[in-house]
Amino acid sequence: MFYRYTLTLLLSLSTFNVFAAPHIAINNGRNNDGFARVQIVNKSGTSLACYVSINGFKMRFHLPQATTSKWYKATDTRFQHTDFSSWCGYMENHPEYKKYVY
């Protein structure tokens, strides 16, 4: 009985890298014209498949390891940095992103 509880405890405390998200940083701000903008920094050691979307427009791109994406800006000055949606995943899980050029 003790071994069963010990095994259950050890399995519940262990972490699995399968469920790990890539390590990224998101920079946001405004440009000189007052438009909100966003940039993604890849801090992981592998290529990432990413997108940035605002107002229904989705910009997909492939982000190589240890690089920074270009700035993506909004189309209207009324947008805030909170209106952007961004996502990054591992390239081996999303091979369809290989056709999108950085």
C-alpha positions as CSV (number, residue, x, y, z in Angstrom):
1,M,0.0,0.0,0.0
2,F,2.8,2.4,0.9
3,Y,4.5,1.7,-2.5
4,R,1.3,2.5,-4.4
5,Y,1.0,5.9,-2.6
6,T,4.7,6.6,-3.2
7,L,4.4,5.8,-6.9
8,T,1.3,7.9,-7.3
9,L,3.0,10.8,-5.6
10,L,6.1,10.6,-7.7
11,L,4.1,10.3,-11.0
12,S,2.0,13.3,-10.0
13,L,5.0,15.5,-9.2
14,S,6.9,14.7,-12.4
15,T,6.7,17.0,-15.3
16,F,6.5,16.1,-18.9
17,N,8.1,18.3,-21.6
18,V,5.5,17.2,-24.1
19,F,3.2,19.7,-22.6
20,A,5.7,22.5,-22.4
21,A,5.1,25.7,-24.3
22,P,8.0,27.5,-26.2
23,H,9.9,30.2,-24.4
24,I,9.0,33.5,-26.0
25,A,8.8,37.2,-25.0
26,I,6.3,39.7,-26.4
27,N,7.3,43.3,-26.8
28,N,4.6,45.8,-27.4
29,G,4.3,49.6,-27.7
30,R,3.5,52.4,-30.1
31,N,5.4,53.7,-33.1
32,N,6.1,57.4,-33.8
33,D,2.7,57.7,-35.6
34,G,0.8,56.4,-32.6
35,F,-0.1,52.9,-33.9
36,A,0.0,50.0,-31.5
37,R,2.6,47.4,-32.5
38,V,3.8,44.0,-31.3
39,Q,7.0,41.9,-31.7
40,I,7.8,38.3,-30.7
41,V,11.2,37.2,-29.4
42,N,12.1,33.6,-29.7
43,K,14.1,32.6,-26.6
44,S,14.0,28.9,-27.2
45,G,16.6,26.8,-29.0
46,T,14.3,25.6,-31.8
47,S,12.3,27.1,-34.7
48,L,8.8,28.2,-34.0
49,A,5.6,28.6,-36.0
50,C,3.9,31.8,-34.9
51,Y,1.1,34.2,-35.7
52,V,0.0,37.6,-34.7
53,S,-3.5,38.7,-35.4
54,I,-5.5,41.9,-34.9
55,N,-9.0,42.8,-36.1
56,G,-9.4,39.5,-37.9
57,F,-6.2,39.6,-39.9
58,K,-3.7,36.9,-39.1
59,M,0.0,37.2,-40.0
60,R,1.6,33.8,-40.0
61,F,5.4,33.4,-40.0
62,H,8.2,31.0,-39.2
63,L,10.5,32.3,-36.4
64,P,14.1,30.8,-36.4
65,Q,15.8,30.0,-33.1
66,A,17.1,32.9,-31.0
67,T,15.7,35.7,-33.3
68,T,13.2,38.5,-33.1
69,S,10.3,39.0,-35.4
70,K,9.6,42.2,-37.2
71,W,7.2,44.7,-35.7
72,Y,3.6,44.1,-36.6
73,K,1.4,47.3,-36.3
74,A,-2.3,47.9,-36.1
75,T,-4.2,49.6,-38.9
76,D,-5.9,52.2,-36.6
77,T,-4.7,54.4,-33.8
78,R,-7.6,53.3,-31.6
79,F,-6.2,49.8,-31.2
80,Q,-4.3,49.0,-28.0
81,H,-1.6,46.4,-27.4
82,T,-4.3,44.2,-25.6
83,D,-6.2,43.9,-29.0
84,F,-3.4,41.8,-30.5
85,S,-3.5,38.0,-30.3
86,S,-0.3,36.1,-30.6
87,W,0.7,32.4,-30.5
88,C,3.8,30.3,-31.1
89,G,4.2,26.6,-31.3
90,Y,7.0,24.2,-32.2
91,M,7.7,23.8,-35.9
92,E,7.8,20.0,-35.8
93,N,4.2,20.0,-34.6
94,H,3.0,22.5,-37.2
95,P,4.8,21.8,-40.5
96,E,2.3,23.8,-42.6
97,Y,4.0,27.0,-41.3
98,K,7.2,26.2,-43.2
99,K,5.9,27.9,-46.3
100,Y,5.5,31.2,-44.4
101,V,8.7,33.2,-44.7
102,Y,10.1,35.2,-41.8
